[in-house]
Amino acid sequence: MPTRVRELAEATPDTRDRYVDLLRVASLGTVVLGHWLMAAVTADGVGNLLAVVPELQLLTWALQIMPVFFFVGGFSHALSYRSLRRRQLPGAGVYAAFLRARLRRLLRPTMVFVGVWGAAALAIQLLGGGGGLTGAALRLVTQPLWFIGIYLAMVALTPPLLKLHERYGWGAFAALVGGAVAVDVLRFVYGVPFVEFLNFAFVWLAVHQLGFLRADGRLRLPSVLALTGLAGAAALVALGPYPLSMVGMPGEKVSNMAPPTLALLCHGLWLVGAVELLRGHGARFVARPRVWRTVVAANGVAMTAFLWHLTAMLGVYGALLALGVPLPAPASVAWWAHTPLRIAAAAVLTVGMVAAFRGFERPSPAPATPGSGPLAALGITLCLLGVLGLSTVGFGGLLEGRSAVLIAFRVTAPAAVAMTLAGWLLVERTGRGGRTA
């Protein structure tokens, strides 16, 4: 264990909720493992194991754990914003300082990832490549960026939503749930077009709002939350138009993920209730010095590993094809037998990429002077639109001007990269002595 990690672990105050840090690492680790398991790769491209073996879709009720990460985000954002609010005068750039404080370790590694893959995609296509597995990689590697886009929106909306929480408590959460219900009724009962995209906000922000409630010690009946969520999700899937899988499936008419549905919100409620029920056991586990040092080390590189894990997985498959190793049919006996070796190889390659890029995840010094709140809001808006657009369009077809629909408008990869870069520069600018809001 590096000396710096030991020092950070030993310097952790007793008041820190270490279980939250464990949940953050465990949720991202579960997502990475799930992606590695679900990839059904052949020489012609990348499919989904859950489409090959539909019975495995039930596993997504445990492995689709991203709601836990957003729940943990709400808890951390509430504490961070309140801390800044106590230390700075109201109106003196608290919003800008909060945005930069929360995004310093998120946007820098993201911009490096976008830059490296953008340059690689351009070079590949200039050399006449882009077919087969390479073409699939150019489309797929940016898909996890949707998570970063949603997370950016959560950070941006934390101050007003926290104010609503402090005034109405569970009422603010109930209003977001009501919005999600209304959206699905308008979508599935009345066929209102485009309304479903509002649930990107209502569903994920409701889960985020549960983190505020946890920060105030108001999640007192996690068993009720878990049972209500599980029963609700089961009923909606059994009786409604909702699919079994809690992740997106190729070719499906309705996805629980994109855009999110009420079934996914119920899934999030059951997961939050479940991890809260395990809180005592988890707190005792992470209190062990060796476990806590591991969590500290993992938290320091978690975003870098998340960004590059699909690159590592596709790199393993690419190496196998380049060496002439035949790939077994997905879900065959040989495929399952080789799975532990492929995952181990992807993990090793991910460690190498983390070693190469981890320096960009280290936080820069906090700004000494307040910045502009409106400028910060514009920056984060451009960032979230850019990364969401890039997650949708990918890097394939750069030279052909390939585009994809982002909610209501079409976006190309160069336009998405430009928005992300401009937004990031604005967020950075707000923390370096910009004019006071």
C-alpha positions as a Markdown table, in Angstrom:
| # | Residue | x | y | z |
|---|---|---|---|---|
| 1 | Met | 0.0 | 0.0 | 0.0 |
| 2 | Pro | 1.5 | 3.4 | -1.0 |
| 3 | Thr | 2.6 | 5.6 | 1.8 |
| 4 | Arg | 0.2 | 8.4 | 0.7 |
| 5 | Val | -2.7 | 6.1 | 0.9 |
| 6 | Arg | -1.7 | 5.0 | 4.4 |
| 7 | Glu | -1.4 | 8.6 | 5.5 |
| 8 | Leu | -4.8 | 9.5 | 4.1 |
| 9 | Ala | -6.4 | 6.5 | 5.7 |
| 10 | Glu | -4.8 | 7.2 | 9.1 |
| 11 | Ala | -5.8 | 10.8 | 8.9 |
| 12 | Thr | -9.5 | 10.1 | 8.4 |
| 13 | Pro | -11.6 | 11.7 | 11.1 |
| 14 | Asp | -13.8 | 9.5 | 13.3 |
| 15 | Thr | -16.8 | 11.5 | 12.1 |
| 16 | Arg | -16.5 | 10.4 | 8.5 |
| 17 | Asp | -19.1 | 8.0 | 7.3 |
| 18 | Arg | -16.8 | 5.4 | 5.8 |
| 19 | Tyr | -19.7 | 3.1 | 4.8 |
| 20 | Val | -20.6 | 5.8 | 2.1 |
| 21 | Asp | -17.1 | 5.5 | 0.7 |
| 22 | Leu | -17.4 | 1.7 | 0.6 |
| 23 | Leu | -20.8 | 2.0 | -1.3 |
| 24 | Arg | -19.3 | 4.4 | -3.8 |
| 25 | Val | -16.4 | 2.0 | -4.6 |
| 26 | Ala | -18.6 | -1.1 | -4.5 |
| 27 | Ser | -21.3 | 0.4 | -6.8 |
| 28 | Leu | -18.8 | 1.4 | -9.5 |
| 29 | Gly | -16.9 | -1.9 | -9.2 |
| 30 | Thr | -20.2 | -3.7 | -9.7 |
| 31 | Val | -21.0 | -1.7 | -12.8 |
| 32 | Val | -17.5 | -2.5 | -14.2 |
| 33 | Leu | -17.9 | -6.2 | -13.5 |
| 34 | Gly | -21.4 | -6.2 | -15.0 |
| 35 | His | -20.1 | -4.6 | -18.3 |
| 36 | Trp | -17.4 | -7.1 | -18.5 |
| 37 | Leu | -19.8 | -10.0 | -18.0 |
| 38 | Met | -22.5 | -8.7 | -20.4 |
| 39 | Ala | -20.2 | -8.2 | -23.4 |
| 40 | Ala | -20.9 | -10.9 | -26.0 |
| 41 | Val | -18.0 | -10.2 | -28.4 |
| 42 | Thr | -17.5 | -11.8 | -31.8 |
| 43 | Ala | -15.3 | -10.9 | -34.7 |
| 44 | Asp | -18.1 | -8.9 | -36.2 |
| 45 | Gly | -19.0 | -6.8 | -33.2 |
| 46 | Val | -20.3 | -6.6 | -29.7 |
| 47 | Gly | -23.6 | -8.0 | -28.5 |
| 48 | Asn | -25.3 | -8.4 | -25.1 |
| 49 | Leu | -25.2 | -11.6 | -23.1 |
| 50 | Leu | -28.6 | -10.8 | -21.6 |
| 51 | Ala | -30.1 | -10.9 | -25.1 |
| 52 | Val | -28.5 | -14.2 | -25.8 |
| 53 | Val | -29.7 | -15.7 | -22.5 |
| 54 | Pro | -32.8 | -13.7 | -21.5 |
| 55 | Glu | -33.2 | -15.7 | -18.3 |
| 56 | Leu | -30.1 | -13.8 | -16.9 |
| 57 | Gln | -32.0 | -10.5 | -17.1 |
| 58 | Leu | -33.2 | -11.1 | -13.6 |
| 59 | Leu | -29.6 | -10.6 | -12.4 |
| 60 | Thr | -29.9 | -6.9 | -13.3 |
| 61 | Trp | -32.1 | -6.5 | -10.3 |
| 62 | Ala | -28.9 | -6.8 | -8.3 |
| 63 | Leu | -26.2 | -5.8 | -10.7 |
| 64 | Gln | -27.9 | -2.6 | -11.9 |
| 65 | Ile | -26.5 | -0.8 | -8.9 |
| 66 | Met | -26.0 | 2.7 | -10.3 |
| 67 | Pro | -28.9 | 4.1 | -8.2 |
| 68 | Val | -26.8 | 3.4 | -5.1 |
| 69 | Phe | -24.0 | 5.6 | -6.6 |
| 70 | Phe | -26.5 | 8.5 | -7.2 |
| 71 | Phe | -27.9 | 8.0 | -3.7 |
| 72 | Val | -24.4 | 8.3 | -2.2 |
| 73 | Gly | -23.9 | 11.3 | -4.4 |
| 74 | Gly | -26.9 | 13.0 | -2.8 |
| 75 | Phe | -25.5 | 12.4 | 0.7 |
| 76 | Ser | -22.1 | 13.8 | -0.2 |
| 77 | His | -23.4 | 16.8 | -2.1 |
| 78 | Ala | -25.6 | 17.8 | 0.8 |
| 79 | Leu | -22.6 | 17.7 | 3.2 |
| 80 | Ser | -20.3 | 19.5 | 0.8 |
| 81 | Tyr | -22.7 | 22.3 | -0.1 |
| 82 | Arg | -23.7 | 22.9 | 3.6 |
| 83 | Ser | -20.0 | 23.1 | 4.5 |
| 84 | Leu | -19.3 | 25.7 | 1.9 |
| 85 | Arg | -22.4 | 27.6 | 2.8 |
| 86 | Arg | -21.2 | 27.8 | 6.5 |
| 87 | Arg | -17.8 | 29.1 | 5.4 |
| 88 | Gln | -18.8 | 31.7 | 2.8 |
| 89 | Leu | -21.1 | 34.6 | 2.8 |
| 90 | Pro | -24.4 | 34.0 | 1.0 |
| 91 | Gly | -24.1 | 35.1 | -2.6 |
| 92 | Ala | -20.3 | 35.3 | -2.5 |
| 93 | Gly | -19.8 | 32.6 | -5.2 |
| 94 | Val | -20.9 | 29.6 | -3.1 |
| 95 | Tyr | -22.5 | 28.0 | -6.1 |
| 96 | Ala | -19.4 | 28.3 | -8.3 |
| 97 | Ala | -17.2 | 27.1 | -5.5 |
| 98 | Phe | -19.4 | 24.1 | -4.9 |
| 99 | Leu | -19.4 | 23.2 | -8.6 |
| 100 | Arg | -15.7 | 23.3 | -8.9 |
| 101 | Ala | -15.1 | 21.5 | -5.7 |
| 102 | Arg | -17.4 | 18.6 | -6.7 |
| 103 | Leu | -16.1 | 18.5 | -10.3 |
| 104 | Arg | -12.4 | 18.8 | -10.1 |
| 105 | Arg | -11.8 | 15.1 | -9.9 |
| 106 | Leu | -14.5 | 14.3 | -12.4 |
| 107 | Leu | -14.0 | 16.5 | -15.4 |
| 108 | Arg | -10.2 | 16.4 | -15.8 |
| 109 | Pro | -10.0 | 12.6 | -16.2 |
| 110 | Thr | -13.1 | 12.8 | -18.4 |
| 111 | Met | -11.5 | 15.4 | -20.7 |
| 112 | Val | -8.3 | 13.2 | -21.0 |
| 113 | Phe | -10.4 | 10.2 | -21.9 |
| 114 | Val | -12.3 | 12.2 | -24.5 |
| 115 | Gly | -9.1 | 13.7 | -25.9 |
| 116 | Val | -7.3 | 10.4 | -26.2 |
| 117 | Trp | -10.2 | 8.5 | -27.8 |
| 118 | Gly | -11.1 | 11.4 | -30.1 |
| 119 | Ala | -7.5 | 11.5 | -31.5 |
| 120 | Ala | -7.4 | 7.7 | -31.8 |
| 121 | Ala | -10.8 | 7.7 | -33.6 |
| 122 | Leu | -9.6 | 10.3 | -36.1 |
| 123 | Ala | -6.4 | 8.5 | -36.8 |
| 124 | Ile | -8.2 | 5.2 | -37.3 |
| 125 | Gln | -10.6 | 6.6 | -39.8 |
| 126 | Leu | -7.9 | 8.6 | -41.6 |
| 127 | Leu | -6.1 | 5.3 | -42.1 |
| 128 | Gly | -9.2 | 3.6 | -43.5 |
| 129 | Gly | -10.1 | 1.6 | -40.4 |
| 130 | Gly | -13.3 | 1.5 | -38.4 |
| 131 | Gly | -14.9 | -1.8 | -39.3 |
| 132 | Gly | -15.6 | -4.9 | -37.2 |
| 133 | Leu | -14.6 | -4.8 | -33.6 |
| 134 | Thr | -12.8 | -1.5 | -34.0 |
| 135 | Gly | -15.9 | 0.2 | -35.3 |
| 136 | Ala | -17.9 | -1.3 | -32.4 |
| 137 | Ala | -15.3 | 0.0 | -30.0 |
| 138 | Leu | -15.6 | 3.5 | -31.4 |
| 139 | Arg | -19.3 | 3.4 | -30.8 |
| 140 | Leu | -19.3 | 1.7 | -27.4 |
| 141 | Val | -16.4 | 3.3 | -25.4 |
| 142 | Thr | -18.3 | 6.5 | -24.8 |
| 143 | Gln | -21.6 | 4.9 | -23.7 |
| 144 | Pro | -20.7 | 5.1 | -19.9 |
| 145 | Leu | -20.4 | 8.9 | -20.3 |
| 146 | Trp | -24.2 | 9.0 | -19.8 |
| 147 | Phe | -23.6 | 8.4 | -16.1 |
| 148 | Ile | -21.3 | 11.5 | -15.9 |
| 149 | Gly | -23.8 | 13.6 | -17.7 |
| 150 | Ile | -26.5 | 12.7 | -15.2 |
| 151 | Tyr | -24.1 | 13.2 | -12.3 |
| 152 | Leu | -23.3 | 16.7 | -13.6 |
| 153 | Ala | -27.0 | 17.5 | -13.6 |
| 154 | Met | -27.3 | 16.3 | -10.0 |
| 155 | Val | -24.4 | 18.5 | -8.9 |
| 156 | Ala | -25.8 | 21.5 | -10.8 |
| 157 | Leu | -29.3 | 21.1 | -9.2 |
| 158 | Thr | -28.1 | 20.3 | -5.7 |
| 159 | Pro | -28.5 | 23.8 | -4.2 |
| 160 | Pro | -32.1 | 24.4 | -5.2 |
| 161 | Leu | -33.2 | 20.8 | -4.5 |
| 162 | Leu | -31.4 | 20.9 | -1.1 |
| 163 | Lys | -33.3 | 24.1 | -0.3 |
| 164 | Leu | -36.6 | 22.3 | -1.2 |
| 165 | His | -35.5 | 19.3 | 1.0 |
| 166 | Glu | -34.7 | 21.5 | 3.9 |
| 167 | Arg | -38.2 | 23.1 | 3.7 |
| 168 | Tyr | -40.4 | 20.1 | 2.7 |
| 169 | Gly | -38.3 | 17.0 | 3.6 |
| 170 | Trp | -40.0 | 13.9 | 2.3 |
| 171 | Gly | -42.5 | 16.1 | 0.5 |
| 172 | Ala | -39.8 | 17.2 | -2.0 |
| 173 | Phe | -38.9 | 13.5 | -2.6 |
| 174 | Ala | -42.6 | 12.7 | -3.1 |
| 175 | Ala | -43.0 | 15.5 | -5.6 |
| 176 | Leu | -40.2 | 14.0 | -7.7 |
| 177 | Val | -41.8 | 10.6 | -7.5 |
| 178 | Gly | -45.1 | 12.1 | -8.5 |
| 179 | Gly | -43.4 | 13.7 | -11.5 |
| 180 | Ala | -42.1 | 10.3 | -12.6 |
| 181 | Val | -45.5 | 8.7 | -12.2 |
| 182 | Ala | -47.1 | 11.5 | -14.3 |
| 183 | Val | -44.5 | 11.1 | -17.0 |
| 184 | Asp | -45.1 | 7.4 | -17.4 |
| 185 | Val | -48.9 | 7.9 | -17.4 |
| 186 | Leu | -48.6 | 10.5 | -20.1 |
| 187 | Arg | -46.2 | 8.2 | -22.0 |
| 188 | Phe | -47.9 | 4.8 | -21.8 |
| 189 | Val | -51.6 | 5.7 | -21.4 |
| 190 | Tyr | -51.9 | 8.8 | -23.5 |
| 191 | Gly | -49.0 | 8.4 | -25.9 |
| 192 | Val | -47.6 | 11.9 | -25.4 |
| 193 | Pro | -44.4 | 12.2 | -27.4 |
| 194 | Phe | -41.0 | 13.2 | -25.9 |
| 195 | Val | -42.5 | 13.5 | -22.4 |
| 196 | Glu | -40.5 | 10.3 | -21.4 |
| 197 | Phe | -37.2 | 12.3 | -21.4 |
| 198 | Leu | -38.4 | 14.2 | -18.3 |
| 199 | Asn | -37.8 | 11.1 | -16.3 |
| 200 | Phe | -34.1 | 11.5 | -16.7 |
| 201 | Ala | -34.6 | 14.2 | -14.2 |
| 202 | Phe | -37.5 | 12.9 | -12.1 |
| 203 | Val | -36.2 | 9.4 | -11.6 |
| 204 | Trp | -32.6 | 10.0 | -10.9 |
| 205 | Leu | -33.1 | 13.2 | -8.9 |
| 206 | Ala | -35.6 | 11.3 | -6.7 |
| 207 | Val | -32.9 | 8.7 | -5.9 |
| 208 | His | -30.4 | 11.6 | -5.3 |
| 209 | Gln | -33.0 | 13.2 | -3.0 |
| 210 | Leu | -32.9 | 10.1 | -0.8 |
| 211 | Gly | -29.2 | 10.9 | -0.2 |
| 212 | Phe | -30.3 | 14.3 | 1.3 |
| 213 | Leu | -32.7 | 12.4 | 3.6 |
| 214 | Arg | -29.9 | 10.1 | 4.7 |
| 215 | Ala | -27.7 | 13.1 | 5.5 |
| 216 | Asp | -30.3 | 14.3 | 7.9 |
| 217 | Gly | -30.9 | 10.9 | 9.4 |
| 218 | Arg | -34.4 | 10.6 | 8.1 |
| 219 | Leu | -34.2 | 7.2 | 6.4 |
| 220 | Arg | -35.4 | 5.4 | 9.6 |
| 221 | Leu | -37.3 | 2.5 | 8.0 |
| 222 | Pro | -35.1 | 1.0 | 5.3 |
| 223 | Ser | -37.0 | -2.3 | 5.3 |
| 224 | Val | -40.2 | -0.5 | 4.3 |
| 225 | Leu | -38.3 | 1.3 | 1.6 |
| 226 | Ala | -36.8 | -1.9 | 0.3 |
| 227 | Leu | -40.0 | -3.9 | 0.3 |
| 228 | Thr | -42.1 | -1.1 | -1.2 |
| 229 | Gly | -39.6 | -0.7 | -4.0 |
| 230 | Leu | -39.2 | -4.4 | -4.7 |
| 231 | Ala | -42.9 | -5.0 | -4.7 |
| 232 | Gly | -43.5 | -2.0 | -6.9 |
| 233 | Ala | -40.9 | -3.0 | -9.4 |
| 234 | Ala | -42.2 | -6.5 | -9.5 |
| 235 | Ala | -45.9 | -5.4 | -10.0 |
| 236 | Leu | -45.0 | -2.9 | -12.7 |
| 237 | Val | -43.0 | -5.5 | -14.7 |
| 238 | Ala | -45.6 | -8.2 | -14.2 |
| 239 | Leu | -48.7 | -6.0 | -15.0 |
| 240 | Gly | -47.4 | -3.1 | -17.0 |
| 241 | Pro | -45.4 | -2.4 | -20.2 |
| 242 | Tyr | -42.1 | -2.5 | -18.4 |
| 243 | Pro | -39.4 | -5.0 | -19.4 |
| 244 | Leu | -37.7 | -7.4 | -16.9 |
| 245 | Ser | -34.2 | -6.0 | -17.5 |
| 246 | Met | -33.1 | -3.0 | -15.5 |
| 247 | Val | -30.5 | -2.2 | -18.1 |
| 248 | Gly | -31.0 | -1.3 | -21.8 |
| 249 | Met | -31.4 | -4.2 | -24.2 |
| 250 | Pro | -30.8 | -4.0 | -28.0 |
| 251 | Gly | -33.9 | -3.7 | -30.1 |
| 252 | Glu | -36.4 | -3.4 | -27.2 |
| 253 | Lys | -39.3 | -1.0 | -27.7 |
| 254 | Val | -39.3 | 0.1 | -24.0 |
| 255 | Ser | -36.2 | 0.4 | -21.9 |
| 256 | Asn | -36.2 | 0.9 | -18.2 |
| 257 | Met | -32.9 | 2.8 | -18.5 |
| 258 | Ala | -33.1 | 5.2 | -21.5 |
| 259 | Pro | -35.1 | 7.0 | -20.6 |
| 260 | Pro | -35.7 | 5.8 | -17.0 |
| 261 | Thr | -39.1 | 4.5 | -16.0 |
| 262 | Leu | -41.1 | 4.2 | -12.8 |
| 263 | Ala | -40.0 | 0.6 | -12.6 |
| 264 | Leu | -36.3 | 1.7 | -12.5 |
| 265 | Leu | -37.3 | 4.2 | -9.7 |
| 266 | Cys | -38.8 | 1.4 | -7.7 |
| 267 | His | -35.7 | -0.7 | -8.3 |
| 268 | Gly | -33.6 | 2.2 | -7.0 |
| 269 | Leu | -35.8 | 2.4 | -3.8 |
| 270 | Trp | -35.3 | -1.3 | -3.1 |
| 271 | Leu | -31.6 | -1.0 | -3.6 |
| 272 | Val | -31.3 | 2.0 | -1.3 |
| 273 | Gly | -33.4 | 0.3 | 1.3 |
| 274 | Ala | -31.2 | -2.9 | 1.0 |
| 275 | Val | -27.9 | -1.1 | 1.4 |
| 276 | Glu | -29.3 | 0.9 | 4.4 |
| 277 | Leu | -30.3 | -2.4 | 6.0 |
| 278 | Leu | -26.7 | -3.6 | 5.7 |
| 279 | Arg | -25.3 | -0.3 | 7.1 |
| 280 | Gly | -24.3 | -1.7 | 10.5 |
| 281 | His | -22.5 | -4.7 | 9.0 |
| 282 | Gly | -20.9 | -2.6 | 6.3 |
| 283 | Ala | -19.7 | 0.1 | 8.8 |
| 284 | Arg | -18.0 | -2.6 | 11.0 |
| 285 | Phe | -16.4 | -4.1 | 7.9 |
| 286 | Val | -15.0 | -0.9 | 6.5 |
| 287 | Ala | -13.7 | 0.1 | 10.0 |
| 288 | Arg | -11.0 | -2.5 | 9.7 |
| 289 | Pro | -7.7 | -0.7 | 8.9 |
| 290 | Arg | -6.8 | -2.9 | 5.9 |
| 291 | Val | -10.3 | -2.6 | 4.4 |
| 292 | Trp | -10.4 | 1.1 | 4.9 |
| 293 | Arg | -7.0 | 1.6 | 3.2 |
| 294 | Thr | -8.2 | -0.4 | 0.3 |
| 295 | Val | -11.3 | 1.8 | 0.0 |
| 296 | Val | -9.2 | 4.9 | 0.2 |
| 297 | Ala | -6.9 | 3.7 | -2.6 |
| 298 | Ala | -9.8 | 2.6 | -4.8 |
| 299 | Asn | -11.7 | 5.9 | -4.3 |
| 300 | Gly | -8.6 | 7.8 | -5.5 |
| 301 | Val | -8.7 | 6.1 | -8.9 |
| 302 | Ala | -12.4 | 5.0 | -9.2 |
| 303 | Met | -13.4 | 7.5 | -11.9 |
| 304 | Thr | -10.3 | 6.7 | -14.0 |
| 305 | Ala | -11.0 | 3.0 | -13.8 |
| 306 | Phe | -14.6 | 3.5 | -14.7 |
| 307 | Leu | -13.7 | 5.6 | -17.8 |
| 308 | Trp | -11.2 | 3.1 | -19.2 |
| 309 | His | -12.7 | -0.3 | -18.2 |
| 310 | Leu | -14.5 | -0.8 | -21.5 |
| 311 | Thr | -11.4 | 0.2 | -23.4 |
| 312 | Ala | -9.5 | -2.5 | -21.5 |
| 313 | Met | -12.2 | -5.1 | -22.2 |
| 314 | Leu | -12.2 | -4.4 | -25.9 |
| 315 | Gly | -8.4 | -4.4 | -25.9 |
| 316 | Val | -8.4 | -7.9 | -24.6 |
| 317 | Tyr | -10.8 | -9.1 | -27.3 |
| 318 | Gly | -8.8 | -7.2 | -29.9 |
| 319 | Ala | -5.6 | -8.8 | -28.8 |
| 320 | Leu | -7.2 | -12.3 | -29.0 |
| 321 | Leu | -8.4 | -11.6 | -32.6 |
| 322 | Ala | -5.0 | -10.2 | -33.6 |
| 323 | Leu | -3.3 | -13.3 | -32.3 |
| 324 | Gly | -5.8 | -15.5 | -34.2 |
| 325 | Val | -7.4 | -17.0 | -31.1 |
| 326 | Pro | -10.9 | -18.1 | -32.0 |
| 327 | Leu | -13.6 | -16.5 | -29.9 |
| 328 | Pro | -16.2 | -19.1 | -28.5 |
| 329 | Ala | -19.9 | -18.4 | -29.1 |
| 330 | Pro | -21.3 | -16.3 | -26.4 |
| 331 | Ala | -22.9 | -18.2 | -23.6 |
| 332 | Ser | -21.4 | -21.5 | -24.8 |
| 333 | Val | -19.6 | -23.8 | -22.3 |
| 334 | Ala | -16.3 | -22.7 | -23.7 |
| 335 | Trp | -17.3 | -19.0 | -23.4 |
| 336 | Trp | -18.2 | -19.5 | -19.7 |
| 337 | Ala | -15.0 | -21.4 | -19.1 |
| 338 | His | -12.9 | -18.6 | -20.5 |
| 339 | Thr | -14.8 | -15.8 | -18.7 |
| 340 | Pro | -12.6 | -15.7 | -15.6 |
| 341 | Leu | -9.5 | -15.4 | -17.7 |
| 342 | Arg | -11.0 | -12.6 | -19.9 |
| 343 | Ile | -12.1 | -10.7 | -16.8 |
| 344 | Ala | -8.7 | -11.1 | -15.2 |
| 345 | Ala | -6.9 | -9.9 | -18.3 |
| 346 | Ala | -9.3 | -6.9 | -18.5 |
| 347 | Ala | -8.6 | -6.1 | -14.9 |
| 348 | Val | -4.8 | -6.2 | -15.5 |
| 349 | Leu | -5.2 | -3.9 | -18.5 |
| 350 | Thr | -7.4 | -1.5 | -16.5 |
| 351 | Val | -4.8 | -1.3 | -13.8 |
| 352 | Gly | -2.2 | -0.4 | -16.4 |
| 353 | Met | -4.5 | 2.4 | -17.8 |
| 354 | Val | -5.2 | 3.6 | -14.3 |
| 355 | Ala | -1.4 | 3.8 | -13.7 |
| 356 | Ala | -1.0 | 5.9 | -16.9 |
| 357 | Phe | -3.9 | 8.3 | -16.3 |
| 358 | Arg | -4.5 | 8.4 | -12.5 |
| 359 | Gly | -2.6 | 11.7 | -12.1 |
| 360 | Phe | -5.5 | 13.5 | -13.8 |
| 361 | Glu | -7.8 | 12.4 | -11.0 |
| 362 | Arg | -5.8 | 14.1 | -8.3 |
| 363 | Pro | -7.7 | 17.2 | -7.2 |
| 364 | Ser | -6.1 | 20.6 | -8.0 |
| 365 | Pro | -5.9 | 23.2 | -5.2 |
| 366 | Ala | -9.2 | 24.6 | -4.2 |
| 367 | Pro | -9.9 | 28.2 | -5.5 |
| 368 | Ala | -8.9 | 31.0 | -3.1 |
| 369 | Thr | -11.5 | 33.4 | -4.4 |
| 370 | Pro | -15.2 | 33.0 | -5.3 |
| 371 | Gly | -16.3 | 32.8 | -8.9 |
| 372 | Ser | -19.3 | 33.6 | -11.0 |
| 373 | Gly | -22.4 | 31.5 | -10.3 |
| 374 | Pro | -24.1 | 32.1 | -13.7 |
| 375 | Leu | -20.8 | 31.3 | -15.5 |
| 376 | Ala | -20.5 | 28.1 | -13.6 |
| 377 | Ala | -24.1 | 27.1 | -14.4 |
| 378 | Leu | -23.5 | 27.7 | -18.1 |
| 379 | Gly | -20.3 | 25.7 | -17.9 |
| 380 | Ile | -21.9 | 22.7 | -16.3 |
| 381 | Thr | -24.8 | 22.8 | -18.7 |
| 382 | Leu | -22.5 | 22.7 | -21.7 |
| 383 | Cys | -20.6 | 19.8 | -20.0 |
| 384 | Leu | -23.6 | 17.7 | -19.4 |
| 385 | Leu | -25.0 | 18.2 | -22.9 |
| 386 | Gly | -21.6 | 17.5 | -24.4 |
| 387 | Val | -21.0 | 14.2 | -22.5 |
| 388 | Leu | -24.6 | 13.0 | -22.9 |
| 389 | Gly | -24.3 | 13.8 | -26.6 |
| 390 | Leu | -21.0 | 11.9 | -26.9 |
| 391 | Ser | -22.4 | 8.9 | -25.0 |
| 392 | Thr | -25.2 | 8.8 | -27.6 |
| 393 | Val | -23.3 | 9.3 | -30.9 |
| 394 | Gly | -19.9 | 7.7 | -30.1 |
| 395 | Phe | -16.7 | 8.3 | -32.1 |
| 396 | Gly | -17.7 | 6.2 | -35.1 |
| 397 | Gly | -18.2 | 8.0 | -38.4 |
| 398 | Leu | -16.3 | 11.1 | -37.4 |
| 399 | Leu | -15.3 | 12.0 | -41.0 |
| 400 | Glu | -18.8 | 11.2 | -42.3 |
| 401 | Gly | -20.5 | 13.6 | -39.9 |
| 402 | Arg | -22.4 | 10.8 | -38.1 |
| 403 | Ser | -25.0 | 12.2 | -35.7 |
| 404 | Ala | -27.5 | 11.0 | -33.2 |
| 405 | Val | -30.6 | 12.4 | -31.5 |
| 406 | Leu | -30.0 | 13.8 | -28.0 |
| 407 | Ile | -33.5 | 14.3 | -26.6 |
| 408 | Ala | -34.9 | 16.8 | -29.3 |
| 409 | Phe | -31.9 | 17.8 | -31.4 |
| 410 | Arg | -29.2 | 16.0 | -33.4 |
| 411 | Val | -25.6 | 16.1 | -32.3 |
| 412 | Thr | -22.3 | 15.1 | -33.8 |
| 413 | Ala | -19.1 | 13.9 | -32.0 |
| 414 | Pro | -17.1 | 17.1 | -32.8 |
| 415 | Ala | -20.0 | 19.3 | -31.5 |
| 416 | Ala | -20.3 | 17.2 | -28.3 |
| 417 | Val | -16.6 | 17.4 | -27.7 |
| 418 | Ala | -16.6 | 21.1 | -28.3 |
| 419 | Met | -19.5 | 21.6 | -25.8 |
| 420 | Thr | -17.7 | 19.5 | -23.2 |
| 421 | Leu | -14.4 | 21.3 | -23.5 |
| 422 | Ala | -16.0 | 24.8 | -23.4 |
| 423 | Gly | -18.1 | 23.8 | -20.4 |
| 424 | Trp | -15.1 | 22.4 | -18.6 |
| 425 | Leu | -13.0 | 25.6 | -19.2 |
| 426 | Leu | -15.9 | 27.7 | -17.9 |
| 427 | Val | -16.2 | 25.6 | -14.7 |
| 428 | Glu | -12.4 | 25.9 | -14.2 |
| 429 | Arg | -12.6 | 29.7 | -14.9 |
| 430 | Thr | -15.2 | 30.2 | -12.2 |
| 431 | Gly | -12.8 | 29.0 | -9.5 |
| 432 | Arg | -9.9 | 31.2 | -10.5 |
| 433 | Gly | -10.9 | 34.6 | -9.4 |
| 434 | Gly | -13.8 | 35.3 | -11.8 |
| 435 | Arg | -16.1 | 38.1 | -10.9 |
| 436 | Thr | -18.4 | 37.5 | -8.0 |
| 437 | Ala | -22.0 | 36.5 | -8.6 |
